[in-house]
Structures are given as structure tokens and as C-alpha cells.
Amino acid sequence: MTRAETRIAAAKKKHAAAQAALTRAYERKDAAVKAAADRTIPAVLAAISKAEEAAQALAVAELAAIGITPMKTIILWRSCRYVVRVTREGRKRLMPVGKSGRILPARHDHHPPYRWHEVTVTDQEVKE
């Protein structure tokens, strides 16, 4: 074997060893990340769930202070009839309601008003 062939063979061996070491390092890293995730992700998900529940409860309480029951009380805003829906994240959305008192199907919900004092709360409720 010539000197060049010897150097090429040695370089191939080094390359194979480095590739094997990199694979082992990635496997160790993946195992460490999985172990850390198994410890922390359930706690993080529980905290997110509690925060969403608190935000939803706050939105329902804000609406109750105005006299609105979510998904029940019909309100008038900009000469349209809506019912307020509180999302899982605690956001308020307006769902259009027809003259019959039913939520209109296949309609998009709308952003709520910035000034809730402009809303007229009616004594009507949504029909099922």
C-alpha cells in the first residue's frame, strides 16, 4: 500500500469513529431531553390548564357584572343581535343570533366591542 492509500484508510477510520461518537452523543442528548420532558411537561400542562380556567372564570365574572350570561343572554350591538361566547382561553367572542332567537349556523364569530357600555343587554335568551 502506498503512503496516500494508508492516509486515506486512516482518514476513513477516523471518519467512522467520529460518526459513531456523534451518533452516541445525539442518543445521549435525546435521552436527556426525553427524561427532562417527562419530568416537566405534565407540570407545565397543568399550569397552563389552571391559567386558562382562571382566565375563563374572569371573563365569565366580567360578563356577569354587566348582566350577561354567556351563550344565553342576547345583546344588541351596532343594531345586530349577538350572544357572547367565552373561549377556552378566556376570550369573549360574539355569535350572531337571528330574529327567532337561535344562533345562526355557518356564521363566523366576531370580535367583542372594546367599549362594553355601548352594548344593550336584552331580557331575551337564546332558544335551543
Legacy VTK file of the C-alpha trace (Angstrom):
# vtk DataFile Version 3.0
C-alpha trace
ASCII
DATASET POLYDATA
POINTS 128 float
0.000 0.000 0.000
1.261 3.448 -0.833
1.502 6.270 1.681
-1.510 8.012 0.131
-3.628 4.886 0.405
-2.516 4.478 4.024
-3.525 8.076 4.822
-6.895 7.602 3.079
-7.564 4.409 5.037
-6.641 6.153 8.321
-8.909 9.108 7.437
-11.795 6.709 6.712
-11.267 5.051 10.116
-11.232 8.458 11.844
-14.362 9.447 9.956
-16.177 6.255 11.004
-15.090 6.705 14.637
-16.176 10.371 14.662
-19.525 9.475 13.112
-20.086 6.766 15.729
-19.160 9.208 18.524
-21.589 11.796 17.103
-24.381 9.209 16.959
-23.740 8.235 20.601
-23.714 11.909 21.634
-27.063 12.518 19.894
-28.545 9.428 21.551
-27.397 10.661 24.990
-28.800 14.138 24.279
-32.146 12.717 23.121
-32.366 10.538 26.233
-31.608 13.519 28.489
-34.211 15.704 26.720
-36.822 12.956 26.957
-36.115 12.450 30.664
-36.385 16.190 31.331
-39.573 16.452 29.287
-41.160 13.539 31.131
-40.492 15.366 34.404
-41.558 18.885 33.419
-44.188 18.710 30.665
-47.027 17.397 32.884
-46.421 20.236 35.349
-46.319 22.802 32.551
-49.544 21.478 31.020
-51.256 21.548 34.412
-50.155 25.159 34.963
-51.392 26.179 31.500
-54.725 24.466 32.174
-55.150 26.276 35.507
-54.283 29.625 33.901
-56.851 29.047 31.137
-59.503 28.117 33.695
-58.755 31.276 35.698
-58.931 33.458 32.568
-62.241 31.859 31.599
-63.657 32.396 35.097
-62.536 36.043 34.974
-64.266 36.583 31.615
-67.495 35.000 32.902
-67.355 37.200 36.022
-66.807 40.344 33.911
-69.835 39.460 31.796
-71.917 38.702 34.890
-71.115 42.167 36.241
-72.732 43.634 33.128
-75.690 41.254 33.385
-74.726 38.885 30.570
-74.834 35.117 30.868
-72.512 33.533 28.274
-74.322 31.664 25.480
-77.727 32.636 26.991
-78.335 36.391 27.057
-78.922 38.147 23.732
-77.240 41.535 23.382
-77.639 44.304 20.815
-74.543 45.922 19.390
-74.366 48.040 16.251
-78.019 47.146 15.550
-77.261 43.420 15.401
-78.180 40.643 17.815
-75.412 38.588 19.382
-74.772 36.145 22.151
-71.398 36.147 23.924
-69.267 33.004 23.866
-66.265 32.617 26.176
-63.471 30.560 24.634
-61.301 28.072 26.442
-58.552 30.709 26.668
-60.931 33.210 28.291
-61.567 35.390 25.229
-65.021 36.787 24.564
-66.480 36.279 21.079
-69.817 37.396 19.650
-72.014 34.836 17.900
-74.754 36.222 15.613
-78.344 35.470 16.639
-81.354 35.568 14.304
-84.755 37.129 14.884
-86.101 33.764 16.030
-83.587 33.737 18.893
-81.430 30.949 17.533
-77.704 31.161 16.881
-77.229 31.472 13.140
-75.459 28.433 11.670
-72.384 28.728 9.448
-71.650 32.271 10.604
-68.292 33.426 11.849
-67.994 34.793 15.336
-66.996 38.437 15.751
-64.591 40.348 17.939
-66.267 41.812 21.018
-66.713 45.549 21.474
-63.917 47.492 23.088
-66.448 49.591 24.994
-68.958 47.288 26.646
-71.089 50.257 27.754
-72.194 50.577 24.111
-73.862 47.152 24.312
-77.559 46.886 25.101
-78.378 43.849 27.230
-81.831 42.443 26.407
-84.050 40.285 28.565
-84.237 37.677 25.794
-82.417 34.352 25.863
-81.177 32.092 23.087
-83.520 29.285 22.071
-82.024 25.820 21.828
LINES 1 129
128 0 1 2 3 4 5 6 7 8 9 10 11 12 13 14 15 16 17 18 19 20 21 22 23 24 25 26 27 28 29 30 31 32 33 34 35 36 37 38 39 40 41 42 43 44 45 46 47 48 49 50 51 52 53 54 55 56 57 58 59 60 61 62 63 64 65 66 67 68 69 70 71 72 73 74 75 76 77 78 79 80 81 82 83 84 85 86 87 88 89 90 91 92 93 94 95 96 97 98 99 100 101 102 103 104 105 106 107 108 109 110 111 112 113 114 115 116 117 118 119 120 121 122 123 124 125 126 127
